[in-house]
Amino acid sequence: MEIRKYGDPVLRKKAALVGRIDEETKRTCKAMIEAMIRAKGMGIAAPQIGVSQRIIVLDVDGQLHILVNPELIETSTEEIESQEGCLSVPGVEGPVARHVKACLRGTTLEGESAELRGEGVLARAMQHEIDHLNGVLFIDHLSPVKRRSLLKEFSRKKREKDE
């Protein structure tokens, strides 16, 4: 499956809860993993492959995490600003402040409740993917001037690639 790019309406919709984990859910997760690996990413949310469901996949420090219906339940008060990019807005990065630590609660593909605690890069990836489930992109965290500049650069790179 192709990763949806900035401008695709599915990226701006709040994703629906998954009612039941079935074979279709598992196929979606497999497609997400394959798309993320092809794009050399460290995380992906179902809307990024055009499926408006609350599913995320993270691959940080050699650990693969799949969560269905994840919720951000806890964050540290401390934040750190760091360059961030996105598979749906390829070729550009911008400074985004994120909580240093985060905790998600969700369901595994086996239907079991799970918590995922992370700090640093993992916490950043967790928050980034939860944003995707809520129709938010990393560029939404930037100042209007920085956002316009990055989107101009994104459009230019897209045109060059398409030519």
Secondary structure, DSSP 8 states (H G I E B T S, - for coil): -----TT-GGGGS--B--SS--HHHHHHHHHHHHHHHHTT-SEEEGGGGT--BSEEEEEETTEEEEEEEEEEEEE-S-EEEEEE--TTSTT--EEEEEESEEEEEEE-TTS-EEEEEEETHHHHHHHHHHHHHTT--GGGGS-HHHHHHHHHHHHHHHHHHH-
